[in-house]
Amino acid sequence: MAGKIAPSIMCADFLHLGQTLEALDRAQVDYLHIDIMDGAFVPNFTLGPDFVRAVRQATRTPLDLHLMVEHPERHLGLFALREGDIVSVHQEATPHLQRTLQEIKAAGAKASVALNPSTPILSLEDVLDDLDMVLIMTVNPGFAGQKLVPATLAKITRLRSWLAERGYDRVEIEVDGNVSFENAGAMRRAGADIFVAGTSSIFGPGRDLYGLTQQLREVIA
């Protein structure tokens, strides 16, 4: 199965967001990745429920919501989750991870756990039955434009093998952080399925958003 693309809307030009969404629709991206940060779990504030509602009005592409917030279970109801959406919560962000994943699935969305570069794969052991996806952070979360943490490439490989050994091949792996064309190829070979595309690949002033998205699709085919 070909790799999937989830452009990071945090990296878009907000003054021309409508045009950006139209270009991404033409490129037939698989998801729109929206980073939601609370300034507590990560040292940055971005986006929120009102922004998500506005994006939903402009596109039918499923949303890939990455909740970098403390106690995400308190906020799920704000996002009007739909079937086909993905919601990622961080393993460290909630003391009730299994219940939070169940609430995401009950709303019709796909449930995912995000792992920071230093968070071990084994932390997923007791929630495997509740997972549709694992989000591997290949940078430390909070800001765009960071360099890849090299050890995370081997982590993708380990996770793919670890899931297969336990009979969870169906669980997809998403990667987020410095997904350049070069890195995306390495990530794909390591076992990644979904690629969060940002400033190192498709976004940037004057870039051909449609053309670069197609180029990335070829890299991860």
PyMOL commands that place a pseudoatom at each C-alpha (Angstrom):
pseudoatom trace, name=CA, resn=MET, resi=1, chain=A, elem=C, hetatm=0, pos=[0.000, 0.000, 0.000]
pseudoatom trace, name=CA, resn=ALA, resi=2, chain=A, elem=C, hetatm=0, pos=[1.320, 3.433, -0.945]
pseudoatom trace, name=CA, resn=GLY, resi=3, chain=A, elem=C, hetatm=0, pos=[2.286, 5.903, 1.733]
pseudoatom trace, name=CA, resn=LYS, resi=4, chain=A, elem=C, hetatm=0, pos=[-0.186, 8.596, 2.756]
pseudoatom trace, name=CA, resn=ILE, resi=5, chain=A, elem=C, hetatm=0, pos=[0.366, 12.349, 3.024]
pseudoatom trace, name=CA, resn=ALA, resi=6, chain=A, elem=C, hetatm=0, pos=[-0.883, 14.575, 5.856]
pseudoatom trace, name=CA, resn=PRO, resi=7, chain=A, elem=C, hetatm=0, pos=[0.246, 18.189, 5.248]
pseudoatom trace, name=CA, resn=SER, resi=8, chain=A, elem=C, hetatm=0, pos=[0.906, 20.121, 8.442]
pseudoatom trace, name=CA, resn=ILE, resi=9, chain=A, elem=C, hetatm=0, pos=[-1.488, 23.070, 8.362]
pseudoatom trace, name=CA, resn=MET, resi=10, chain=A, elem=C, hetatm=0, pos=[0.561, 24.809, 11.067]
pseudoatom trace, name=CA, resn=CYS, resi=11, chain=A, elem=C, hetatm=0, pos=[3.156, 25.426, 8.326]
pseudoatom trace, name=CA, resn=ALA, resi=12, chain=A, elem=C, hetatm=0, pos=[0.698, 26.971, 5.862]
pseudoatom trace, name=CA, resn=ASP, resi=13, chain=A, elem=C, hetatm=0, pos=[0.371, 30.665, 4.993]
pseudoatom trace, name=CA, resn=PHE, resi=14, chain=A, elem=C, hetatm=0, pos=[-2.660, 31.611, 7.070]
pseudoatom trace, name=CA, resn=LEU, resi=15, chain=A, elem=C, hetatm=0, pos=[-3.257, 34.747, 4.971]
pseudoatom trace, name=CA, resn=HIS, resi=16, chain=A, elem=C, hetatm=0, pos=[-3.980, 32.451, 2.015]
pseudoatom trace, name=CA, resn=LEU, resi=17, chain=A, elem=C, hetatm=0, pos=[-5.345, 29.419, 3.842]
pseudoatom trace, name=CA, resn=GLY, resi=18, chain=A, elem=C, hetatm=0, pos=[-8.321, 28.965, 1.535]
pseudoatom trace, name=CA, resn=GLN, resi=19, chain=A, elem=C, hetatm=0, pos=[-6.051, 28.773, -1.509]
pseudoatom trace, name=CA, resn=THR, resi=20, chain=A, elem=C, hetatm=0, pos=[-3.789, 26.331, 0.312]
pseudoatom trace, name=CA, resn=LEU, resi=21, chain=A, elem=C, hetatm=0, pos=[-6.677, 24.027, 1.163]
pseudoatom trace, name=CA, resn=GLU, resi=22, chain=A, elem=C, hetatm=0, pos=[-7.887, 24.144, -2.438]
pseudoatom trace, name=CA, resn=ALA, resi=23, chain=A, elem=C, hetatm=0, pos=[-4.424, 23.149, -3.685]
pseudoatom trace, name=CA, resn=LEU, resi=24, chain=A, elem=C, hetatm=0, pos=[-4.226, 20.296, -1.197]
pseudoatom trace, name=CA, resn=ASP, resi=25, chain=A, elem=C, hetatm=0, pos=[-7.666, 19.100, -2.250]
pseudoatom trace, name=CA, resn=ARG, resi=26, chain=A, elem=C, hetatm=0, pos=[-6.507, 19.092, -5.883]
pseudoatom trace, name=CA, resn=ALA, resi=27, chain=A, elem=C, hetatm=0, pos=[-3.450, 17.109, -4.843]
pseudoatom trace, name=CA, resn=GLN, resi=28, chain=A, elem=C, hetatm=0, pos=[-5.786, 14.600, -3.142]
pseudoatom trace, name=CA, resn=VAL, resi=29, chain=A, elem=C, hetatm=0, pos=[-3.892, 14.487, 0.123]
pseudoatom trace, name=CA, resn=ASP, resi=30, chain=A, elem=C, hetatm=0, pos=[-5.049, 11.817, 2.527]
pseudoatom trace, name=CA, resn=TYR, resi=31, chain=A, elem=C, hetatm=0, pos=[-5.356, 13.903, 5.697]
pseudoatom trace, name=CA, resn=LEU, resi=32, chain=A, elem=C, hetatm=0, pos=[-4.866, 17.449, 6.953]
pseudoatom trace, name=CA, resn=HIS, resi=33, chain=A, elem=C, hetatm=0, pos=[-2.599, 17.405, 9.998]
pseudoatom trace, name=CA, resn=ILE, resi=34, chain=A, elem=C, hetatm=0, pos=[-3.551, 20.029, 12.593]
pseudoatom trace, name=CA, resn=ASP, resi=35, chain=A, elem=C, hetatm=0, pos=[-1.275, 20.629, 15.581]
pseudoatom trace, name=CA, resn=ILE, resi=36, chain=A, elem=C, hetatm=0, pos=[-3.063, 21.770, 18.726]
pseudoatom trace, name=CA, resn=MET, resi=37, chain=A, elem=C, hetatm=0, pos=[-0.750, 22.973, 21.520]
pseudoatom trace, name=CA, resn=ASP, resi=38, chain=A, elem=C, hetatm=0, pos=[-1.634, 24.312, 24.940]
pseudoatom trace, name=CA, resn=GLY, resi=39, chain=A, elem=C, hetatm=0, pos=[1.607, 25.989, 26.030]
pseudoatom trace, name=CA, resn=ALA, resi=40, chain=A, elem=C, hetatm=0, pos=[1.885, 23.537, 28.916]
pseudoatom trace, name=CA, resn=PHE, resi=41, chain=A, elem=C, hetatm=0, pos=[2.572, 20.092, 27.478]
pseudoatom trace, name=CA, resn=VAL, resi=42, chain=A, elem=C, hetatm=0, pos=[4.758, 21.790, 24.852]
pseudoatom trace, name=CA, resn=PRO, resi=43, chain=A, elem=C, hetatm=0, pos=[6.257, 25.324, 24.963]
pseudoatom trace, name=CA, resn=ASN, resi=44, chain=A, elem=C, hetatm=0, pos=[4.054, 26.757, 22.238]
pseudoatom trace, name=CA, resn=PHE, resi=45, chain=A, elem=C, hetatm=0, pos=[0.431, 27.729, 21.549]
pseudoatom trace, name=CA, resn=THR, resi=46, chain=A, elem=C, hetatm=0, pos=[-1.199, 26.867, 18.232]
pseudoatom trace, name=CA, resn=LEU, resi=47, chain=A, elem=C, hetatm=0, pos=[-4.645, 26.593, 16.712]
pseudoatom trace, name=CA, resn=GLY, resi=48, chain=A, elem=C, hetatm=0, pos=[-7.760, 25.306, 18.478]
pseudoatom trace, name=CA, resn=PRO, resi=49, chain=A, elem=C, hetatm=0, pos=[-11.417, 24.288, 18.069]
pseudoatom trace, name=CA, resn=ASP, resi=50, chain=A, elem=C, hetatm=0, pos=[-12.492, 27.415, 16.155]
pseudoatom trace, name=CA, resn=PHE, resi=51, chain=A, elem=C, hetatm=0, pos=[-9.703, 26.909, 13.641]
pseudoatom trace, name=CA, resn=VAL, resi=52, chain=A, elem=C, hetatm=0, pos=[-10.657, 23.253, 13.208]
pseudoatom trace, name=CA, resn=ARG, resi=53, chain=A, elem=C, hetatm=0, pos=[-14.297, 24.224, 12.582]
pseudoatom trace, name=CA, resn=ALA, resi=54, chain=A, elem=C, hetatm=0, pos=[-13.222, 26.718, 9.910]
pseudoatom trace, name=CA, resn=VAL, resi=55, chain=A, elem=C, hetatm=0, pos=[-11.063, 24.135, 8.135]
pseudoatom trace, name=CA, resn=ARG, resi=56, chain=A, elem=C, hetatm=0, pos=[-13.920, 21.632, 8.157]
pseudoatom trace, name=CA, resn=GLN, resi=57, chain=A, elem=C, hetatm=0, pos=[-16.097, 24.139, 6.299]
pseudoatom trace, name=CA, resn=ALA, resi=58, chain=A, elem=C, hetatm=0, pos=[-13.488, 24.478, 3.548]
pseudoatom trace, name=CA, resn=THR, resi=59, chain=A, elem=C, hetatm=0, pos=[-12.624, 20.831, 2.839]
pseudoatom trace, name=CA, resn=ARG, resi=60, chain=A, elem=C, hetatm=0, pos=[-13.928, 17.284, 3.014]
pseudoatom trace, name=CA, resn=THR, resi=61, chain=A, elem=C, hetatm=0, pos=[-10.468, 15.831, 3.600]
pseudoatom trace, name=CA, resn=PRO, resi=62, chain=A, elem=C, hetatm=0, pos=[-10.315, 13.923, 6.919]
pseudoatom trace, name=CA, resn=LEU, resi=63, chain=A, elem=C, hetatm=0, pos=[-8.494, 15.698, 9.728]
pseudoatom trace, name=CA, resn=ASP, resi=64, chain=A, elem=C, hetatm=0, pos=[-5.481, 14.363, 11.570]
pseudoatom trace, name=CA, resn=LEU, resi=65, chain=A, elem=C, hetatm=0, pos=[-5.618, 16.106, 14.937]
pseudoatom trace, name=CA, resn=HIS, resi=66, chain=A, elem=C, hetatm=0, pos=[-2.431, 16.022, 16.989]
pseudoatom trace, name=CA, resn=LEU, resi=67, chain=A, elem=C, hetatm=0, pos=[-3.304, 17.042, 20.549]
pseudoatom trace, name=CA, resn=MET, resi=68, chain=A, elem=C, hetatm=0, pos=[-0.145, 18.244, 22.266]
pseudoatom trace, name=CA, resn=VAL, resi=69, chain=A, elem=C, hetatm=0, pos=[-2.117, 19.172, 25.361]
pseudoatom trace, name=CA, resn=GLU, resi=70, chain=A, elem=C, hetatm=0, pos=[-2.354, 18.067, 28.946]
pseudoatom trace, name=CA, resn=HIS, resi=71, chain=A, elem=C, hetatm=0, pos=[-5.450, 16.001, 29.796]
pseudoatom trace, name=CA, resn=PRO, resi=72, chain=A, elem=C, hetatm=0, pos=[-6.666, 15.673, 26.183]
pseudoatom trace, name=CA, resn=GLU, resi=73, chain=A, elem=C, hetatm=0, pos=[-9.675, 13.705, 27.389]
pseudoatom trace, name=CA, resn=ARG, resi=74, chain=A, elem=C, hetatm=0, pos=[-11.147, 16.971, 28.698]
pseudoatom trace, name=CA, resn=HIS, resi=75, chain=A, elem=C, hetatm=0, pos=[-11.160, 18.546, 25.226]
pseudoatom trace, name=CA, resn=LEU, resi=76, chain=A, elem=C, hetatm=0, pos=[-12.223, 15.842, 22.773]
pseudoatom trace, name=CA, resn=GLY, resi=77, chain=A, elem=C, hetatm=0, pos=[-15.807, 17.099, 22.670]
pseudoatom trace, name=CA, resn=LEU, resi=78, chain=A, elem=C, hetatm=0, pos=[-14.676, 20.476, 21.317]
pseudoatom trace, name=CA, resn=PHE, resi=79, chain=A, elem=C, hetatm=0, pos=[-13.597, 19.121, 17.945]
pseudoatom trace, name=CA, resn=ALA, resi=80, chain=A, elem=C, hetatm=0, pos=[-16.781, 17.503, 16.573]
pseudoatom trace, name=CA, resn=LEU, resi=81, chain=A, elem=C, hetatm=0, pos=[-14.887, 14.374, 15.562]
pseudoatom trace, name=CA, resn=ARG, resi=82, chain=A, elem=C, hetatm=0, pos=[-16.006, 12.607, 12.400]
pseudoatom trace, name=CA, resn=GLU, resi=83, chain=A, elem=C, hetatm=0, pos=[-15.599, 9.152, 10.950]
pseudoatom trace, name=CA, resn=GLY, resi=84, chain=A, elem=C, hetatm=0, pos=[-12.273, 8.991, 9.141]
pseudoatom trace, name=CA, resn=ASP, resi=85, chain=A, elem=C, hetatm=0, pos=[-10.534, 11.569, 11.360]
pseudoatom trace, name=CA, resn=ILE, resi=86, chain=A, elem=C, hetatm=0, pos=[-7.426, 10.624, 13.330]
pseudoatom trace, name=CA, resn=VAL, resi=87, chain=A, elem=C, hetatm=0, pos=[-6.759, 11.868, 16.856]
pseudoatom trace, name=CA, resn=SER, resi=88, chain=A, elem=C, hetatm=0, pos=[-3.308, 11.468, 18.408]
pseudoatom trace, name=CA, resn=VAL, resi=89, chain=A, elem=C, hetatm=0, pos=[-2.735, 11.994, 22.121]
pseudoatom trace, name=CA, resn=HIS, resi=90, chain=A, elem=C, hetatm=0, pos=[0.591, 11.759, 23.895]
pseudoatom trace, name=CA, resn=GLN, resi=91, chain=A, elem=C, hetatm=0, pos=[1.309, 8.854, 26.172]
pseudoatom trace, name=CA, resn=GLU, resi=92, chain=A, elem=C, hetatm=0, pos=[2.559, 11.195, 28.911]
pseudoatom trace, name=CA, resn=ALA, resi=93, chain=A, elem=C, hetatm=0, pos=[-0.350, 13.653, 28.674]
pseudoatom trace, name=CA, resn=THR, resi=94, chain=A, elem=C, hetatm=0, pos=[-3.082, 11.664, 30.391]
pseudoatom trace, name=CA, resn=PRO, resi=95, chain=A, elem=C, hetatm=0, pos=[-3.271, 9.240, 33.334]
pseudoatom trace, name=CA, resn=HIS, resi=96, chain=A, elem=C, hetatm=0, pos=[-6.233, 7.571, 31.590]
pseudoatom trace, name=CA, resn=LEU, resi=97, chain=A, elem=C, hetatm=0, pos=[-4.767, 6.688, 28.200]
pseudoatom trace, name=CA, resn=GLN, resi=98, chain=A, elem=C, hetatm=0, pos=[-6.894, 3.617, 27.501]
pseudoatom trace, name=CA, resn=ARG, resi=99, chain=A, elem=C, hetatm=0, pos=[-10.125, 5.408, 28.361]
pseudoatom trace, name=CA, resn=THR, resi=100, chain=A, elem=C, hetatm=0, pos=[-9.123, 8.392, 26.215]
pseudoatom trace, name=CA, resn=LEU, resi=101, chain=A, elem=C, hetatm=0, pos=[-8.467, 6.127, 23.219]
pseudoatom trace, name=CA, resn=GLN, resi=102, chain=A, elem=C, hetatm=0, pos=[-11.846, 4.482, 23.734]
pseudoatom trace, name=CA, resn=GLU, resi=103, chain=A, elem=C, hetatm=0, pos=[-13.563, 7.884, 23.771]
pseudoatom trace, name=CA, resn=ILE, resi=104, chain=A, elem=C, hetatm=0, pos=[-11.888, 8.787, 20.471]
pseudoatom trace, name=CA, resn=LYS, resi=105, chain=A, elem=C, hetatm=0, pos=[-13.063, 5.555, 18.863]
pseudoatom trace, name=CA, resn=ALA, resi=106, chain=A, elem=C, hetatm=0, pos=[-16.567, 5.971, 20.281]
pseudoatom trace, name=CA, resn=ALA, resi=107, chain=A, elem=C, hetatm=0, pos=[-16.749, 9.311, 18.441]
pseudoatom trace, name=CA, resn=GLY, resi=108, chain=A, elem=C, hetatm=0, pos=[-16.008, 7.504, 15.164]
pseudoatom trace, name=CA, resn=ALA, resi=109, chain=A, elem=C, hetatm=0, pos=[-12.384, 8.620, 14.773]
pseudoatom trace, name=CA, resn=LYS, resi=110, chain=A, elem=C, hetatm=0, pos=[-9.194, 6.588, 14.628]
pseudoatom trace, name=CA, resn=ALA, resi=111, chain=A, elem=C, hetatm=0, pos=[-7.240, 6.493, 17.880]
pseudoatom trace, name=CA, resn=SER, resi=112, chain=A, elem=C, hetatm=0, pos=[-3.498, 7.103, 17.966]
pseudoatom trace, name=CA, resn=VAL, resi=113, chain=A, elem=C, hetatm=0, pos=[-0.784, 7.486, 20.577]
pseudoatom trace, name=CA, resn=ALA, resi=114, chain=A, elem=C, hetatm=0, pos=[2.092, 9.889, 19.918]
pseudoatom trace, name=CA, resn=LEU, resi=115, chain=A, elem=C, hetatm=0, pos=[5.557, 8.955, 21.151]
pseudoatom trace, name=CA, resn=ASN, resi=116, chain=A, elem=C, hetatm=0, pos=[8.187, 11.630, 21.753]
pseudoatom trace, name=CA, resn=PRO, resi=117, chain=A, elem=C, hetatm=0, pos=[11.758, 10.770, 20.704]
pseudoatom trace, name=CA, resn=SER, resi=118, chain=A, elem=C, hetatm=0, pos=[12.594, 9.577, 24.230]
pseudoatom trace, name=CA, resn=THR, resi=119, chain=A, elem=C, hetatm=0, pos=[9.305, 7.751, 24.909]
pseudoatom trace, name=CA, resn=PRO, resi=120, chain=A, elem=C, hetatm=0, pos=[9.794, 3.972, 24.703]
pseudoatom trace, name=CA, resn=ILE, resi=121, chain=A, elem=C, hetatm=0, pos=[7.758, 1.752, 22.409]
pseudoatom trace, name=CA, resn=LEU, resi=122, chain=A, elem=C, hetatm=0, pos=[7.001, -0.553, 25.338]
pseudoatom trace, name=CA, resn=SER, resi=123, chain=A, elem=C, hetatm=0, pos=[4.719, 2.124, 26.804]
pseudoatom trace, name=CA, resn=LEU, resi=124, chain=A, elem=C, hetatm=0, pos=[2.125, 0.981, 24.219]
pseudoatom trace, name=CA, resn=GLU, resi=125, chain=A, elem=C, hetatm=0, pos=[2.026, -2.621, 25.431]
pseudoatom trace, name=CA, resn=ASP, resi=126, chain=A, elem=C, hetatm=0, pos=[-1.243, -2.404, 27.339]
pseudoatom trace, name=CA, resn=VAL, resi=127, chain=A, elem=C, hetatm=0, pos=[-3.217, -0.315, 24.823]
pseudoatom trace, name=CA, resn=LEU, resi=128, chain=A, elem=C, hetatm=0, pos=[-2.490, -2.226, 21.612]
pseudoatom trace, name=CA, resn=ASP, resi=129, chain=A, elem=C, hetatm=0, pos=[-6.102, -3.355, 21.275]
pseudoatom trace, name=CA, resn=ASP, resi=130, chain=A, elem=C, hetatm=0, pos=[-7.213, 0.279, 21.319]
pseudoatom trace, name=CA, resn=LEU, resi=131, chain=A, elem=C, hetatm=0, pos=[-4.790, 1.579, 18.679]
pseudoatom trace, name=CA, resn=ASP, resi=132, chain=A, elem=C, hetatm=0, pos=[-5.358, 2.366, 15.025]
pseudoatom trace, name=CA, resn=MET, resi=133, chain=A, elem=C, hetatm=0, pos=[-2.096, 4.280, 14.616]
pseudoatom trace, name=CA, resn=VAL, resi=134, chain=A, elem=C, hetatm=0, pos=[1.119, 5.262, 16.369]
pseudoatom trace, name=CA, resn=LEU, resi=135, chain=A, elem=C, hetatm=0, pos=[2.613, 8.707, 15.737]
pseudoatom trace, name=CA, resn=ILE, resi=136, chain=A, elem=C, hetatm=0, pos=[6.401, 8.682, 15.971]
pseudoatom trace, name=CA, resn=MET, resi=137, chain=A, elem=C, hetatm=0, pos=[7.760, 12.141, 16.671]
pseudoatom trace, name=CA, resn=THR, resi=138, chain=A, elem=C, hetatm=0, pos=[11.053, 12.420, 14.802]
pseudoatom trace, name=CA, resn=VAL, resi=139, chain=A, elem=C, hetatm=0, pos=[11.720, 15.786, 16.454]
pseudoatom trace, name=CA, resn=ASN, resi=140, chain=A, elem=C, hetatm=0, pos=[10.845, 17.046, 19.910]
pseudoatom trace, name=CA, resn=PRO, resi=141, chain=A, elem=C, hetatm=0, pos=[7.300, 18.433, 19.666]
pseudoatom trace, name=CA, resn=GLY, resi=142, chain=A, elem=C, hetatm=0, pos=[6.413, 22.101, 19.786]
pseudoatom trace, name=CA, resn=PHE, resi=143, chain=A, elem=C, hetatm=0, pos=[7.967, 23.881, 16.833]
pseudoatom trace, name=CA, resn=ALA, resi=144, chain=A, elem=C, hetatm=0, pos=[8.289, 23.479, 13.068]
pseudoatom trace, name=CA, resn=GLY, resi=145, chain=A, elem=C, hetatm=0, pos=[11.630, 23.520, 11.256]
pseudoatom trace, name=CA, resn=GLN, resi=146, chain=A, elem=C, hetatm=0, pos=[13.645, 21.318, 13.629]
pseudoatom trace, name=CA, resn=LYS, resi=147, chain=A, elem=C, hetatm=0, pos=[16.327, 18.825, 12.601]
pseudoatom trace, name=CA, resn=LEU, resi=148, chain=A, elem=C, hetatm=0, pos=[15.599, 15.110, 12.585]
pseudoatom trace, name=CA, resn=VAL, resi=149, chain=A, elem=C, hetatm=0, pos=[16.565, 13.167, 15.715]
pseudoatom trace, name=CA, resn=PRO, resi=150, chain=A, elem=C, hetatm=0, pos=[18.610, 10.424, 13.984]
pseudoatom trace, name=CA, resn=ALA, resi=151, chain=A, elem=C, hetatm=0, pos=[17.740, 7.660, 16.461]
pseudoatom trace, name=CA, resn=THR, resi=152, chain=A, elem=C, hetatm=0, pos=[14.067, 7.915, 15.529]
pseudoatom trace, name=CA, resn=LEU, resi=153, chain=A, elem=C, hetatm=0, pos=[14.659, 6.198, 12.172]
pseudoatom trace, name=CA, resn=ALA, resi=154, chain=A, elem=C, hetatm=0, pos=[15.704, 3.020, 13.968]
pseudoatom trace, name=CA, resn=LYS, resi=155, chain=A, elem=C, hetatm=0, pos=[12.744, 3.499, 16.287]
pseudoatom trace, name=CA, resn=ILE, resi=156, chain=A, elem=C, hetatm=0, pos=[10.353, 3.323, 13.318]
pseudoatom trace, name=CA, resn=THR, resi=157, chain=A, elem=C, hetatm=0, pos=[11.947, 0.036, 12.255]
pseudoatom trace, name=CA, resn=ARG, resi=158, chain=A, elem=C, hetatm=0, pos=[11.722, -1.365, 15.784]
pseudoatom trace, name=CA, resn=LEU, resi=159, chain=A, elem=C, hetatm=0, pos=[8.097, -0.328, 16.116]
pseudoatom trace, name=CA, resn=ARG, resi=160, chain=A, elem=C, hetatm=0, pos=[7.129, -1.965, 12.814]
pseudoatom trace, name=CA, resn=SER, resi=161, chain=A, elem=C, hetatm=0, pos=[8.762, -5.247, 13.890]
pseudoatom trace, name=CA, resn=TRP, resi=162, chain=A, elem=C, hetatm=0, pos=[7.366, -4.993, 17.417]
pseudoatom trace, name=CA, resn=LEU, resi=163, chain=A, elem=C, hetatm=0, pos=[3.802, -4.554, 16.140]
pseudoatom trace, name=CA, resn=ALA, resi=164, chain=A, elem=C, hetatm=0, pos=[4.155, -7.411, 13.658]
pseudoatom trace, name=CA, resn=GLU, resi=165, chain=A, elem=C, hetatm=0, pos=[5.495, -9.779, 16.301]
pseudoatom trace, name=CA, resn=ARG, resi=166, chain=A, elem=C, hetatm=0, pos=[2.376, -9.152, 18.387]
pseudoatom trace, name=CA, resn=GLY, resi=167, chain=A, elem=C, hetatm=0, pos=[-0.060, -9.519, 15.502]
pseudoatom trace, name=CA, resn=TYR, resi=168, chain=A, elem=C, hetatm=0, pos=[-0.825, -5.810, 15.080]
pseudoatom trace, name=CA, resn=ASP, resi=169, chain=A, elem=C, hetatm=0, pos=[0.278, -5.279, 11.478]
pseudoatom trace, name=CA, resn=ARG, resi=170, chain=A, elem=C, hetatm=0, pos=[-2.949, -3.331, 10.907]
pseudoatom trace, name=CA, resn=VAL, resi=171, chain=A, elem=C, hetatm=0, pos=[-1.710, -0.473, 13.145]
pseudoatom trace, name=CA, resn=GLU, resi=172, chain=A, elem=C, hetatm=0, pos=[-0.336, 2.297, 10.939]
pseudoatom trace, name=CA, resn=ILE, resi=173, chain=A, elem=C, hetatm=0, pos=[2.774, 4.326, 11.720]
pseudoatom trace, name=CA, resn=GLU, resi=174, chain=A, elem=C, hetatm=0, pos=[2.787, 8.081, 11.177]
pseudoatom trace, name=CA, resn=VAL, resi=175, chain=A, elem=C, hetatm=0, pos=[5.953, 10.191, 11.246]
pseudoatom trace, name=CA, resn=ASP, resi=176, chain=A, elem=C, hetatm=0, pos=[6.130, 13.872, 12.134]
pseudoatom trace, name=CA, resn=GLY, resi=177, chain=A, elem=C, hetatm=0, pos=[9.208, 16.089, 12.105]
pseudoatom trace, name=CA, resn=ASN, resi=178, chain=A, elem=C, hetatm=0, pos=[11.627, 17.123, 9.335]
pseudoatom trace, name=CA, resn=VAL, resi=179, chain=A, elem=C, hetatm=0, pos=[9.874, 14.939, 6.761]
pseudoatom trace, name=CA, resn=SER, resi=180, chain=A, elem=C, hetatm=0, pos=[12.055, 16.143, 3.896]
pseudoatom trace, name=CA, resn=PHE, resi=181, chain=A, elem=C, hetatm=0, pos=[12.139, 14.275, 0.606]
pseudoatom trace, name=CA, resn=GLU, resi=182, chain=A, elem=C, hetatm=0, pos=[15.355, 12.543, 1.641]
pseudoatom trace, name=CA, resn=ASN, resi=183, chain=A, elem=C, hetatm=0, pos=[14.146, 11.701, 5.138]
pseudoatom trace, name=CA, resn=ALA, resi=184, chain=A, elem=C, hetatm=0, pos=[10.723, 10.594, 3.894]
pseudoatom trace, name=CA, resn=GLY, resi=185, chain=A, elem=C, hetatm=0, pos=[12.348, 7.947, 1.734]
pseudoatom trace, name=CA, resn=ALA, resi=186, chain=A, elem=C, hetatm=0, pos=[14.319, 6.614, 4.694]
pseudoatom trace, name=CA, resn=MET, resi=187, chain=A, elem=C, hetatm=0, pos=[11.224, 6.713, 6.891]
pseudoatom trace, name=CA, resn=ARG, resi=188, chain=A, elem=C, hetatm=0, pos=[9.237, 4.787, 4.287]
pseudoatom trace, name=CA, resn=ARG, resi=189, chain=A, elem=C, hetatm=0, pos=[11.921, 2.099, 4.077]
pseudoatom trace, name=CA, resn=ALA, resi=190, chain=A, elem=C, hetatm=0, pos=[11.888, 1.905, 7.884]
pseudoatom trace, name=CA, resn=GLY, resi=191, chain=A, elem=C, hetatm=0, pos=[8.153, 1.114, 7.855]
pseudoatom trace, name=CA, resn=ALA, resi=192, chain=A, elem=C, hetatm=0, pos=[6.263, 4.423, 8.066]
pseudoatom trace, name=CA, resn=ASP, resi=193, chain=A, elem=C, hetatm=0, pos=[2.809, 4.676, 6.450]
pseudoatom trace, name=CA, resn=ILE, resi=194, chain=A, elem=C, hetatm=0, pos=[1.663, 8.294, 6.930]
pseudoatom trace, name=CA, resn=PHE, resi=195, chain=A, elem=C, hetatm=0, pos=[3.899, 11.343, 6.462]
pseudoatom trace, name=CA, resn=VAL, resi=196, chain=A, elem=C, hetatm=0, pos=[3.335, 14.772, 8.025]
pseudoatom trace, name=CA, resn=ALA, resi=197, chain=A, elem=C, hetatm=0, pos=[4.634, 17.187, 5.390]
pseudoatom trace, name=CA, resn=GLY, resi=198, chain=A, elem=C, hetatm=0, pos=[5.799, 20.623, 6.510]
pseudoatom trace, name=CA, resn=THR, resi=199, chain=A, elem=C, hetatm=0, pos=[8.391, 23.284, 5.754]
pseudoatom trace, name=CA, resn=SER, resi=200, chain=A, elem=C, hetatm=0, pos=[11.116, 20.788, 4.818]
pseudoatom trace, name=CA, resn=SER, resi=201, chain=A, elem=C, hetatm=0, pos=[9.095, 19.418, 1.904]
pseudoatom trace, name=CA, resn=ILE, resi=202, chain=A, elem=C, hetatm=0, pos=[5.930, 21.042, 0.545]
pseudoatom trace, name=CA, resn=PHE, resi=203, chain=A, elem=C, hetatm=0, pos=[5.403, 24.325, 2.421]
pseudoatom trace, name=CA, resn=GLY, resi=204, chain=A, elem=C, hetatm=0, pos=[7.344, 27.528, 1.991]
pseudoatom trace, name=CA, resn=PRO, resi=205, chain=A, elem=C, hetatm=0, pos=[7.080, 30.968, 0.320]
pseudoatom trace, name=CA, resn=GLY, resi=206, chain=A, elem=C, hetatm=0, pos=[6.513, 30.716, -3.417]
pseudoatom trace, name=CA, resn=ARG, resi=207, chain=A, elem=C, hetatm=0, pos=[6.549, 26.937, -3.517]
pseudoatom trace, name=CA, resn=ASP, resi=208, chain=A, elem=C, hetatm=0, pos=[4.497, 24.873, -5.929]
pseudoatom trace, name=CA, resn=LEU, resi=209, chain=A, elem=C, hetatm=0, pos=[2.343, 23.217, -3.298]
pseudoatom trace, name=CA, resn=TYR, resi=210, chain=A, elem=C, hetatm=0, pos=[0.543, 20.924, -5.722]
pseudoatom trace, name=CA, resn=GLY, resi=211, chain=A, elem=C, hetatm=0, pos=[3.696, 19.858, -7.557]
pseudoatom trace, name=CA, resn=LEU, resi=212, chain=A, elem=C, hetatm=0, pos=[5.735, 19.249, -4.404]
pseudoatom trace, name=CA, resn=THR, resi=213, chain=A, elem=C, hetatm=0, pos=[2.929, 17.166, -2.918]
pseudoatom trace, name=CA, resn=GLN, resi=214, chain=A, elem=C, hetatm=0, pos=[2.989, 14.972, -6.016]
pseudoatom trace, name=CA, resn=GLN, resi=215, chain=A, elem=C, hetatm=0, pos=[6.766, 14.716, -5.758]
pseudoatom trace, name=CA, resn=LEU, resi=216, chain=A, elem=C, hetatm=0, pos=[6.489, 13.574, -2.139]
pseudoatom trace, name=CA, resn=ARG, resi=217, chain=A, elem=C, hetatm=0, pos=[3.892, 11.012, -3.131]
pseudoatom trace, name=CA, resn=GLU, resi=218, chain=A, elem=C, hetatm=0, pos=[6.385, 9.496, -5.572]
pseudoatom trace, name=CA, resn=VAL, resi=219, chain=A, elem=C, hetatm=0, pos=[9.039, 9.284, -2.848]
pseudoatom trace, name=CA, resn=ILE, resi=220, chain=A, elem=C, hetatm=0, pos=[6.764, 7.363, -0.469]
pseudoatom trace, name=CA, resn=ALA, resi=221, chain=A, elem=C, hetatm=0, pos=[4.987, 5.185, -3.050]
for i in range(1, 221): cmd.bond("trace and resi %d" % i, "trace and resi %d" % (i + 1))
show_as sticks, trace
zoom trace
